[in-house]
Amino acid sequence: QVQLVESGGGLVQPGGSLTLSCAASRITFNLYAMAWYRQAPGKQRELVATITRGLITNSADSVKGRFTIARDNAKNTVYLQMSSLKPADTAVYYCNANYLKLPYWGQGTQVTVSS
């Protein structure tokens, strides 16, 4: 059974920073495209950032210049570095692994941006 375990969420003040981690197990990690999604209360889940096997990254316009996705294949881990956080970034953040259109999801980690 594939496992994706997110960590690093929490409460942070506006303008602050957090780094999320997602540790994958029971998959050949370097074959998978990885992504971070988020879902705020009452809203649909939205794509935040992606990173391909070839380390090509992309991110949503709402987080460009503030969030950075990265991966460490030796550690089977994908990261989301978040800075200049805003209250609008408050959401549950989910890790996603995708290979041959077969997606896996983590359980999510809560990020709350509030003073």
C-alpha positions, 0 to 999 in steps of 0.5 A, a space after each residue: 500500500 502506497 503511503 504519502 505522509 505530510 508534515 510541517 503544517 501549523 499556525 503561522 502569522 501573516 508574512 511568515 514561512 513554513 516548509 511542508 514535507 511529504 514522505 513517500 513509501 512503497 513506490 518507486 518515487 523517482 518515477 512519479 510526478 509529485 504535486 501539492 494541492 490545498 483545500 480551504 473550508 467550503 472550497 474545491 481542492 486546488 492545485 498549488 505546485 507540481 514537479 515532474 520526474 525531470 524536475 520541471 516545476 510549475 505553480 499556481 498564479 496565486 503562489 508564484 514567487 512565494 511558494 517553491 516545490 522541490 524533491 529529494 529522490 534519495 529521501 523519497 520526499 517532496 517539499 513545499 517551501 512557503 513564504 510571505 504567507 497570507 490568510 488566504 493560504 489557510 487550507 489543508 495541504 495535500 501531497 499527490 503522487 501520479 504515475 501513468 494517471 494513477 494518483 495517490 494522496 496523503 492525509 493532508 496537513 493543516 496550514 493556518 495563517 492568522 495573527 
